[in-house]
Amino acid sequence: MSHTPTDQQLIERCRQGQPDAWQQVLTRYERLVFSIPLNYGLTRADAADVAQLTFTTLVEHLHRLRPDSNLGGWLATVARRHALHHLRKHKRELLGSDEDVASSHFLLNTSGQDATAHWERVDWLNQGLDLLDPRCRALLLLLYFSEETPAYEAVADQLGLRVGSIGPIRGRCLERLRAILEEQG
């Protein structure tokens, strides 16, 4: 019976410079990391670039990872940030927003919470937002995750909606997000 190493064991073996450990990390997470930029609308070539940057970031920050780190969640967050950076750099529009929920300033202050649990909730929320249709995702990101809450007029202009429709659409989008998050557990 073959033993599949845990993420923690792989992290430690990578720190020790064991090449087979790096290969196992790549094999385990390459599809996850590659899928994230594709989900943001990047081409396969751009997704490959983002994946390469993500794994390079892992190499650069390996010494900072705690033994109990959720490697998959960490890689997913890094891949999202690289994908969003790529989109901003190339002046593409990402569903009306260029912000990942994890980068929102008020989510970064954990106020003494367990950091791992905090980031798991942020990742859970990101996953829920990713499952919304583009209009709902863009609307909720603008309304709730901007540094300053924009006026409905600005939101309407940016999303091509009528000002009077923002409130009702917001309510339906929040209900969809709630249902998605409940389904995810």
ChimeraX attribute file (.defattr): number of C-alpha atoms within 10 A of each C-alpha:
attribute: neighborCount
match mode: 1-to-1
recipient: residues
	/A:1	3
	/A:2	4
	/A:3	5
	/A:4	9
	/A:5	13
	/A:6	10
	/A:7	19
	/A:8	16
	/A:9	14
	/A:10	21
	/A:11	24
	/A:12	18
	/A:13	16
	/A:14	20
	/A:15	14
	/A:16	10
	/A:17	11
	/A:18	12
	/A:19	10
	/A:20	12
	/A:21	20
	/A:22	18
	/A:23	12
	/A:24	16
	/A:25	18
	/A:26	14
	/A:27	11
	/A:28	13
	/A:29	16
	/A:30	17
	/A:31	11
	/A:32	17
	/A:33	25
	/A:34	21
	/A:35	17
	/A:36	23
	/A:37	27
	/A:38	17
	/A:39	13
	/A:40	17
	/A:41	16
	/A:42	19
	/A:43	12
	/A:44	13
	/A:45	10
	/A:46	17
	/A:47	24
	/A:48	18
	/A:49	16
	/A:50	27
	/A:51	27
	/A:52	17
	/A:53	16
	/A:54	25
	/A:55	20
	/A:56	12
	/A:57	15
	/A:58	18
	/A:59	13
	/A:60	10
	/A:61	10
	/A:62	14
	/A:63	13
	/A:64	9
	/A:65	15
	/A:66	12
	/A:67	14
	/A:68	11
	/A:69	14
	/A:70	15
	/A:71	20
	/A:72	15
	/A:73	17
	/A:74	17
	/A:75	20
	/A:76	20
	/A:77	22
	/A:78	21
	/A:79	26
	/A:80	24
	/A:81	21
	/A:82	22
	/A:83	28
	/A:84	23
	/A:85	15
	/A:86	18
	/A:87	19
	/A:88	15
	/A:89	9
	/A:90	9
	/A:91	10
	/A:92	14
	/A:93	13
	/A:94	16
	/A:95	17
	/A:96	19
	/A:97	18
	/A:98	20
	/A:99	19
	/A:100	18
	/A:101	20
	/A:102	19
	/A:103	14
	/A:104	15
	/A:105	11
	/A:106	12
	/A:107	14
	/A:108	14
	/A:109	11
	/A:110	12
	/A:111	8
	/A:112	7
	/A:113	9
	/A:114	9
	/A:115	13
	/A:116	13
	/A:117	11
	/A:118	16
	/A:119	19
	/A:120	14
	/A:121	13
	/A:122	20
	/A:123	19
	/A:124	16
	/A:125	19
	/A:126	17
	/A:127	15
	/A:128	20
	/A:129	25
	/A:130	16
	/A:131	15
	/A:132	17
	/A:133	12
	/A:134	13
	/A:135	17
	/A:136	23
	/A:137	23
	/A:138	21
	/A:139	23
	/A:140	21
	/A:141	20
	/A:142	24
	/A:143	17
	/A:144	13
	/A:145	20
	/A:146	18
	/A:147	11
	/A:148	9
	/A:149	11
	/A:150	13
	/A:151	11
	/A:152	18
	/A:153	14
	/A:154	13
	/A:155	20
	/A:156	17
	/A:157	11
	/A:158	14
	/A:159	16
	/A:160	10
	/A:161	16
	/A:162	12
	/A:163	14
	/A:164	11
	/A:165	11
	/A:166	17
	/A:167	11
	/A:168	10
	/A:169	16
	/A:170	17
	/A:171	13
	/A:172	12
	/A:173	20
	/A:174	18
	/A:175	12
	/A:176	18
	/A:177	21
	/A:178	15
	/A:179	13
	/A:180	17
	/A:181	16
	/A:182	10
	/A:183	9
	/A:184	11
	/A:185	7
